[in-house]
Structure formats: C-alpha cells, structure tokens
Amino acid sequence: MKKLKNIPYFKSEAEERKFWQTIDSTEYVDYSKLERWQFTNLKLTSKPITIRLPETLVDRLKVKAHQTDIPYQALIKKILFEAVAVD
C-alpha cells in the first residue's frame, strides 16, 4: 500500500479548485475505500428567475457557451457566480 500525501490547507475555494485540477488525486486519496452515499431528501436549491436580456447578448452567450462546450444557461450562472464571488 502506497503512502498518501497530506491534503494541504486551502485559503479559498478557488485555491482548492486550482490544486485539484493540477495534481494527480490518487496521490492524496485512496479511492478503494470510498463508500456510496445517497441523499434522497435533498431539495432543489436553485430558484428560477425571469430576466430580460437583449437578443444579441443571448446570441453571444450561446456562441461563447458552444465554444466552451457547456449549456448557455450554465455559462450565465458561472459568469454571475464569478462576478459576485468573494475570495
């Protein structure tokens, strides 16, 4: 059994996200010991809203989303989240 590295302390979620995206997680986590969990009573935590945007903006968002291979509404959520995120 190989010795796992210690997971470092992260100052922010962005720092942690960058770490996990750039390393081999098998050096830090023993995936053979994972357990399967189900959260059957979870409620939807997003709230549908209506917002009016110029058609040209929506079209540009759809093009950008297609370029990054994600749904355009997911791209809008990502942009909004990053705009108000506190590091």
Secondary structure as UniProt FT lines:
FT   HELIX           13..22
FT   HELIX           25..27
FT   HELIX           31..33
FT   TURN            40..41
FT   HELIX           55..68
FT   HELIX           72..84
//
